[in-house]
């Protein structure tokens, strides 16, 4: 997942996660656009055009994100065992089974399908949410710390999600935003019953939140729970 912001010309990036339904994975990125300023530019990006008795200088920063600009925030799930570190995991009004990094018997689980950035040589940077015990509801949120967009005029969230076992889905999962870490507003709904199994790429315009700090929440939800023994 990436958050990219435009500083009136640039954008920046967040990180990759994964959801499964009932095992749900997601990858995300935020892109933001910074407000124009008078910052000095690195000489390596300085170009010149010879003129009659003068030289016209200009600076052109390479676009490392293929049109999205510059990275705002990134996080890497370096190992399965420590993948949840740096995030807040909440299991809201549910029993002890299922949700983010918690399998059907309530034990910590990073998931056999979770690929961390230094585990096993595969860079999927994924986070893992699992189904609950039989007929137990799941309402689990994984949220970031504050992401500072105060210097930016626009922002975009890009994320890939992966869904499995969509035939057993009962409810949607969603992405939420908070400006205080306590009150959450949904900005995207993922309906596994419509999307089916596999990867889905998503772009969300977060420009309404540019100019302030935000928290991102990834909500894994199922009001019925895994309905097979």
C-alpha positions, 0 to 999 in steps of 0.5 A: 500500500502506498500513500502519495502526496503532491507538494504541488508537484510531487507524490509519496508512498506508503506500504504493502499489506494483504487480506484473505477472506476468510483469509484476507490480504492487502497491499497499500500506498499513499501518494501526496502532493507537496505545497510549492516552496523554495527548497534548494535542489540537488545539483545532480538534477540540475540541467542547463541550456546555453543561451546568447551570453547566458545559461538557463538552468532548470531542475527536473527531479526523476519520477521514481513512481511512474507518474505518482510522484514521491513516497510519503510513508512506507513500512515493511513487514520484515518477518512473519513473527514481528509483522504486526509491530508498529501497528495497532491491532484491535479486535472489536466486540468479538471473541478471541478467534480470527482477525488480524494475525489471529487464527481460528483458535485465537493463537497468533498467526502470520499466515502460510500465505504471508510473504514478508520482505525478508522471509523466504525471498519473496517480497509481497510485504503482506499482512494477514487476517484470518477467519474465526472459529465456527459461527463466531463474528470477526471485527478486527482493525489494523491501523497505522500511526499518524501519517503527516499530510500537513504539507500537501495539497492532494493525496492518493491511496493505492493498494492491492488486496487479495481474497481467498475463499470468497464463497464463504464470505458474508460481509464486506471489509473496508478501509477507514481514515481517522484524524484523531486515531479514535473516530473512523470514517470508511473510504473504501468497501471491499465486497468479496461476494462481488470481487471473488478470489484473487488480486484487486488493485484500487486507487482512493483519492484522499485529497479531502484529508490533505493538509492534516495528519491521518491514520489508516485503518484496515477493517476485517469484518464478518458478522457470522464468522466461519460457518463450517467446522 
